[in-house]
Amino acid sequence: MTKSDAPSPRKVSRRRLFGIFASVPIIGGAGGAAAYSSQPYYSGPVSDHFDGTRFFDPHGAPPKAFFELLRWQFGGDERARWPDEWPLERTDTPPARVEGDELRVSYVGHASVLLQTRGLNILLDPVWSDRVSPVSFAGPKRVNRPGIAFEALPKIDLVLVSHGHYDHLDVTTLSRLHAVHQPRVITPLGHDTIMKAHDPAIRAEAHDWGDRIDIGNGMAVHLAPMRHWTARGLFDRNKALWAAFVIEAPAGLIYHIGDTGYGDGHHFREAKKRFGGFRLAILPIGAYEPRWFMRDQHMNPAEAVQVMIDCGAKRAMAHHWGTVQLTNEGIEAPRIALAAALAERGIAPDLFRAIRPGEVWELPAAEA
């Protein structure tokens, strides 16, 4: 960085303050009518991951405390500066449907993905808003537009929302989707309350880890544990559940994880034990630095490669990178680190792809 490029002390202070705001998807922040409430989103029996008030992961770790957030934001950890814009090389115009066992995967950006197979159109963690934030005027802002223009979406049949952090649960986008497509929305316990508090018309239904939901056309969705947590506000930490999704189809299973830490790998080995391996795993590779703060909630690219191995996935696609800056690593660092990790493990780069928003991966039925 040249002297003329160096930020002034005032700009540094402002960036650090907005860094705290940018951590809303990680530690929670005030926002949304339901989020301000200290009332529960879900009421049900105690289980091995619900104590009657809050959910927990028996194999996980609690989220970091507020003083640790301040240490990250105001400590000595270097934060890479992303460009204000990172324009897309292309945008996608998906077909109306993809029939049979062919699988078409379009990367919208960050954690948002469109899956098309067997005549169903499925959106994962859809976010079309400019910011992943409880307010529209501040917070983490995307550096590229969505890889599919909202108006270019085909008829959406199903939406899967993994948890309540603002970079995954965008109630504004869900309302837009309902107005145009009226999709069925499947989400973990408690998040239906959040969605319907914003827009009662959203067709949200909430399910628990281990549930299997028939979605038609010979397909089903399973909810599976992931090593994470959730919050929308200051008083609702872990009052809703978080989950990975396993999409069951005749040509093979698709494993989608919205956010997760690696831990000891328990959840991913259990996924292989329960489901027997996957045609495709869609795995997060970004928002992982600094490791002392992020390790328990976001895995790095090397850990994502280990998840691919642990869960028995034939192929993997990266997400959660290159769209909004939430943490310290540079914009292309996840893709570079993924390539290095694949080379170290002797895995062909074509088997675990980090495509950019607007790009598409088509898996023929013959490769299932």
ZIQUI-V387307 format. One line per field, one symbol per residue. phi: phi as a letter, one per 20 degrees, with the letter a starting at -180 (. if undefined). A space follows every 50 residues. Layout:
BEGIN
phi: ???
END
This chain:
BEGIN
phi: .fffefffgffgffffffffffegfddnbfrngffffeffebcaffbfcb eoccebdgddbfffffffffgffdeeffdfefffccgffbcddfffbcem efcdddeeqldecddcalmddcddlfcdffcdafcedbogdfdbfgfcfg feffgeebcddfaeffecddfffffffffddlffcdbfgnfffffffebg fgeecdcdgnfdcfdnlmcbcdecfcebabadbeccglececbecdeebg epeddddfbaeemengfeffffffdnocfbddcfcdmcdfffeegfccee gffffffgfgemefbbcebmbmccedcefffdgfffffffffffemdfff ecddfegnecdddfgfef
END
